[in-house]
Amino acid sequence: MYNIGRIAIIGGGSWATAIAKIVVNHTHHIGWYMRRDDRIEDFRRLGHNPAYLTSVHFDVDEIFFSSDINKIAEAYDTLIFVTPSPYLKNHLKKLRTRIRDKFVITAIKGIVPDENLVCSEYFHQIYDVPYENLAVIGGPSHAEEVAMQRLSYLTIGCSDQQKAEAFTTILASNFIKTKTARDVIGIEYSSVLKNVYAIAAGICSGLNYGDNFQAVLMSNAVQEMGRFLTAVHPLDRNIYDSVYLGDLLVTGYSNFSRNRTFGTMIGKGYSVKSAQIEMEMIAEGYFGTKCMKEINRHMHVNMPILDAVYNILYERINPQIEIKLLTDSFR
């Protein structure tokens, strides 16, 4: 069995906090990079993240905090990146430590803007991390429910199955079920697309489309996702597995879904900017929509739902008109 070694979390949001709690319960020590010293001080004093999942308590003696990403990268063997994708480049700009030989796990459900690369490809191309040292955490997994220890299923994607299996032993518990897969890139792209489709679901909800239509939307969304994954990364995958369809459904339907909430506000008439300000949290699907649209300009996959969300968010087409056109394309 591969030795995972010492594990560190990179990021301070809700999903980072949920993953940190799972890992530290198993290992009783983690490193944790947070960029703000004041947040670290408050965390040490309060025993919980002062900004996210505040009901989740930690033994802070089991955590080595640092706002210096290089200190963490040097001292730890496995690095779990859980930052919002739009901010990943800025965090990594400070990185001077070579991470080629680290086991790099991304739990980021987004694309690196400007580069239009999923995170594993970004680490491979820019930081020379070999594919066998790259993994992804996927599956339906709202941080709030994981923090409440509600039954959840996670998939660890890695081309090196020994490493994937070793990491599943760190995550597995009585409320976390785990499995492995080799489809790193497919899992990453599906986790980006499901955010786009959740925005579409939210827009339709805001426009008062009912549950009947939402079911048709999700049916078409999984087909659209399957077409894109087949085009970008041909592989023998089952698009109806929980890591693909399950993640799409929970993000499209759940009240915990930021992307659905963001879309609902757009459907109700909010501007993009006013919806972002009111939410105070990142809806990664907003950025993912633009990235996916740009990627698909080269792929030429038939993606009417992606096109509709892009037109609403970036071309400022009236949501009512755009969704009506979309409904006419469904059967």
Backbone hydrogen bonds, N-H to C=O, Kabsch-Sander energy under -0.5 kcal/mol:
donor,donor_aa,acceptor,acceptor_aa,energy
4,I,2,Y,-0.8
8,A,78,T,-2.6
9,I,31,G,-2.5
10,I,80,I,-3.0
11,G,9,I,-0.6
11,G,33,Y,-2.2
13,G,82,V,-0.5
17,T,13,G,-2.0
18,A,14,S,-2.3
19,I,15,W,-2.6
20,A,16,A,-2.5
21,K,17,T,-2.0
22,I,18,A,-1.9
23,V,19,I,-2.7
24,V,20,A,-2.9
25,N,21,K,-1.6
26,H,22,I,-0.8
26,H,23,V,-0.9
27,T,23,V,-2.8
28,H,24,V,-2.1
30,I,62,E,-1.9
31,G,7,I,-1.9
32,W,64,F,-2.5
33,Y,9,I,-3.0
34,M,32,W,-0.6
34,M,66,S,-1.6
37,D,35,R,-0.6
40,I,36,R,-1.6
41,E,37,D,-2.6
42,D,38,D,-2.3
43,F,39,R,-2.6
44,R,40,I,-2.6
45,R,41,E,-2.1
46,L,42,D,-2.8
47,G,43,F,-2.8
49,N,56,V,-0.5
56,V,53,L,-2.1
57,H,55,S,-0.7
58,F,47,G,-2.8
60,V,58,F,-1.0
62,E,59,D,-2.3
63,I,60,V,-1.4
64,F,30,I,-2.6
65,F,63,I,-0.8
66,S,32,W,-1.9
69,I,67,S,-0.7
72,I,68,D,-1.5
73,A,69,I,-2.5
74,E,70,N,-2.2
75,A,71,K,-1.7
76,Y,72,I,-1.5
77,D,6,R,-1.5
78,T,6,R,-2.6
79,L,103,F,-2.2
80,I,8,A,-3.0
80,I,78,T,-0.5
81,F,79,L,-0.7
81,F,105,I,-3.0
82,V,10,I,-3.2
82,V,80,I,-0.6
87,Y,84,P,-1.9
88,L,84,P,-0.6
88,L,85,S,-0.9
89,K,85,S,-0.5
91,H,87,Y,-1.8
92,L,88,L,-2.5
93,K,89,K,-1.6
94,K,90,N,-0.5
94,K,91,H,-1.1
95,L,92,L,-1.5
102,K,99,I,-1.5
103,F,77,D,-2.4
104,V,102,K,-0.9
104,V,133,N,-2.7
105,I,79,L,-2.9
105,I,103,F,-0.6
106,T,135,A,-2.6
107,A,81,F,-2.9
107,A,105,I,-0.5
109,K,107,A,-0.6
110,G,108,I,-1.2
112,V,117,L,-2.8
115,E,113,P,-1.8
116,N,112,V,-1.9
117,L,112,V,-0.9
119,C,110,G,-0.6
122,Y,118,V,-2.0
123,F,119,C,-2.7
124,H,120,S,-2.1
125,Q,121,E,-3.0
126,I,122,Y,-2.6
127,Y,122,Y,-0.7
127,Y,123,F,-1.0
128,D,124,H,-0.7
129,V,123,F,-1.9
133,N,130,P,-2.0
134,L,131,Y,-1.8
135,A,104,V,-2.2
136,V,157,G,-2.0
137,I,106,T,-2.1
138,G,136,V,-0.6
138,G,155,T,-2.8
139,G,243,V,-0.5
141,S,139,G,-0.6
145,E,142,H,-0.5
146,V,142,H,-2.2
147,A,143,A,-2.7
148,M,144,E,-1.3
149,Q,146,V,-1.6
150,R,145,E,-2.6
152,S,175,F,-2.5
153,Y,140,P,-0.6
154,L,177,K,-2.9
155,T,138,G,-2.6
156,I,179,K,-2.8
157,G,136,V,-2.6
157,G,155,T,-0.7
158,C,181,A,-2.5
159,S,131,Y,-0.6
159,S,134,L,-0.6
161,Q,159,S,-0.9
164,A,160,D,-2.0
165,E,161,Q,-2.7
166,A,162,Q,-2.2
167,F,163,K,-2.1
168,T,164,A,-1.8
169,T,165,E,-1.1
170,I,166,A,-0.6
170,I,167,F,-0.9
171,L,167,F,-1.4
172,A,168,T,-2.6
173,S,176,I,-2.1
177,K,152,S,-2.8
177,K,175,F,-0.5
179,K,154,L,-1.5
181,A,156,I,-2.0
184,V,182,R,-2.0
187,I,183,D,-2.2
188,E,184,V,-2.2
189,Y,185,I,-2.8
190,S,186,G,-2.4
191,S,187,I,-1.9
192,V,188,E,-1.2
193,L,189,Y,-2.7
194,K,190,S,-2.5
195,N,192,V,-0.6
196,V,192,V,-1.3
197,Y,193,L,-2.6
198,A,194,K,-1.7
199,I,195,N,-1.8
200,A,196,V,-1.9
201,A,197,Y,-2.4
202,G,198,A,-2.4
203,I,199,I,-2.8
204,C,200,A,-2.4
205,S,201,A,-2.1
206,G,202,G,-2.8
207,L,203,I,-1.5
208,N,205,S,-1.7
209,Y,204,C,-2.8
214,Q,210,G,-2.0
215,A,211,D,-2.1
216,V,212,N,-1.4
217,L,213,F,-2.9
218,M,214,Q,-2.5
219,S,215,A,-2.1
220,N,216,V,-2.4
221,A,217,L,-2.3
222,V,218,M,-2.3
223,Q,219,S,-1.3
224,E,220,N,-2.4
225,M,221,A,-2.8
226,G,222,V,-2.3
227,R,223,Q,-2.2
228,F,224,E,-2.1
229,L,225,M,-2.7
230,T,226,G,-2.2
231,A,227,R,-1.6
232,V,228,F,-2.9
233,H,229,L,-2.4
237,R,235,L,-1.6
239,I,237,R,-0.7
241,D,238,N,-2.4
244,Y,241,D,-1.4
245,L,239,I,-0.9
245,L,241,D,-1.4
246,G,241,D,-1.1
247,D,242,S,-1.4
248,L,244,Y,-2.0
249,L,245,L,-2.6
250,V,246,G,-2.3
251,T,247,D,-1.8
252,G,248,L,-2.1
253,Y,249,L,-2.0
254,S,250,V,-2.1
257,S,254,S,-1.1
258,R,256,F,-0.5
261,T,257,S,-2.1
262,F,258,R,-2.9
263,G,259,N,-2.5
264,T,260,R,-2.7
265,M,261,T,-1.9
266,I,262,F,-1.8
267,G,263,G,-2.7
268,K,264,T,-1.6
269,G,266,I,-1.5
270,Y,265,M,-2.6
275,A,271,S,-2.4
276,Q,272,V,-2.3
277,I,273,K,-2.3
278,E,274,S,-2.2
279,M,275,A,-2.0
280,E,276,Q,-1.6
284,E,282,I,-0.8
286,Y,283,A,-2.0
287,F,283,A,-0.6
288,G,284,E,-2.7
289,T,285,G,-2.3
290,K,286,Y,-1.0
291,C,287,F,-2.0
292,M,288,G,-2.9
293,K,289,T,-2.1
294,E,290,K,-2.1
295,I,291,C,-2.5
296,N,292,M,-2.6
297,R,293,K,-0.9
298,H,295,I,-1.5
299,M,295,I,-1.1
300,H,296,N,-2.9
303,M,301,V,-0.8
307,D,303,M,-2.3
308,A,304,P,-2.2
309,V,305,I,-2.5
310,Y,306,L,-2.6
311,N,307,D,-2.5
312,I,308,A,-2.0
313,L,309,V,-2.7
314,Y,310,Y,-3.0
315,E,310,Y,-1.1
315,E,311,N,-0.5
317,I,311,N,-2.4
322,E,318,N,-2.6
323,I,319,P,-2.8
324,K,320,Q,-1.6
325,L,321,I,-1.9
326,L,322,E,-1.9
327,T,323,I,-2.8
328,D,324,K,-1.5
329,S,325,L,-0.6
329,S,326,L,-1.5
330,F,326,L,-0.6
330,F,327,T,-0.9
